[in-house]
Amino acid sequence: MQLKFFKMTGAGNDFIMFDNRSGKIKDPVDLARYVCDRHFGVGADGIILIEKSELADFKMVYFNSDGSFGGMCGNGGRCIAKLAYQLGLVDRKMKFEANGKIYKAEILDHENVRLWLPMPKFKKFNLPLKLGKRIYKAHFVDTGAPHLVLFTEDNDIEDIEQINVNQLGRKLRFHPYFENGTNVNFVSIIDKDTIRMRTYERGVEGETLACGTGSVASVITSVEVKGLKPLVKVKTTSGETLLVNYRNKGERGFVYLEGSAKIICEGKLTYHDK
Ligand SMILES: N[C@H](CCC[C@H](N)C(=O)O)C(=O)O
């Protein structure tokens, strides 16, 4: 069959997007593995399907490039909001459902999208993680995707740019403490409202150029544990900056992620469903 697709990037985290409101994509796992391959497919970190929702304007269904179900994706969430707007499905402000939760998004201008996330319920700060002979000082926040956060300054890492993210990230990603694995973020504090972050992503099994839910987890941890002051700028590996605003004030609390979301191209994919 032929499937119309859009290739998008959210600050360097790239996705192949499909409108699946008709339900014609039946095997997204196989499709994700095929289309995300950078040499035999189109190439991306994951696929995202727009589907119908009973609860919101539409539903976002996200799979990593290895075909695993991704739950939520912050950069992908900004991309799907942009696409839904471009396709005329929604106005500038919208609500969508992803993995059972409701997200709000707003198209800010031709480039930037703001995405509000539900307040993370599951956080565990100051989590010692033993790996071989070393104990890493880590923190964990579930922002719709599971995220481990390690500050370089607490783990005797001098230069974040020198970390072998694919090697160390991979070891922590498969740490037996996490039943379903975890994404791993390395964070250096630059000043009271800026961090540099590098992420090893579960399901891509390598460093990605930016990670939205990881940025949110890293900023929440930076504010709660290190006293950073929102709005916090997150310098990603792509060179783009993501913004995270966060107030932890009970009923009035909120957290949002802001950054670019762009359509790179659209096309038709020839695909044989297995
Ligand atoms: N890149 C995504 C996170 C993906 C999480 C996914 N890799 C998983 O938990 O399986 C983001 O921008 O939020």
The ligand as an SDF file (V2000), in Angstrom:
LIG
                    3D

 13 12  0  0  0  0  0  0  0  0999 V2000
   12.3750   11.7770   22.4300 N   0  0  0  0  0  0  0  0  0  0  0  0
   11.2510   11.7700   23.2950 C   0  0  0  0  0  0  0  0  0  0  0  0
   11.2800   10.8320   24.4400 C   0  0  0  0  0  0  0  0  0  0  0  0
   11.0960    9.4520   23.9850 C   0  0  0  0  0  0  0  0  0  0  0  0
   11.0400    8.4580   25.0580 C   0  0  0  0  0  0  0  0  0  0  0  0
   11.2040    7.0900   24.4520 C   0  0  0  0  0  0  0  0  0  0  0  0
   12.5020    6.9120   23.8610 N   0  0  0  0  0  0  0  0  0  0  0  0
   10.8950    6.0030   25.4440 C   0  0  0  0  0  0  0  0  0  0  0  0
   10.7470    6.2430   26.6350 O   0  0  0  0  0  0  0  0  0  0  0  0
   10.8140    4.8350   25.0070 O   0  0  0  0  0  0  0  0  0  0  0  0
   10.9300   13.1700   23.7630 C   0  0  0  0  0  0  0  0  0  0  0  0
   11.2470   14.1380   23.0830 O   0  0  0  0  0  0  0  0  0  0  0  0
   10.3180   13.3200   24.8020 O   0  0  0  0  0  0  0  0  0  0  0  0
  1  2  1  0
  2  3  1  0
  2 11  1  0
  3  4  1  0
  4  5  1  0
  5  6  1  0
  6  7  1  0
  6  8  1  0
  8  9  2  0
  8 10  1  0
 11 12  2  0
 11 13  1  0
M  END
$$$$
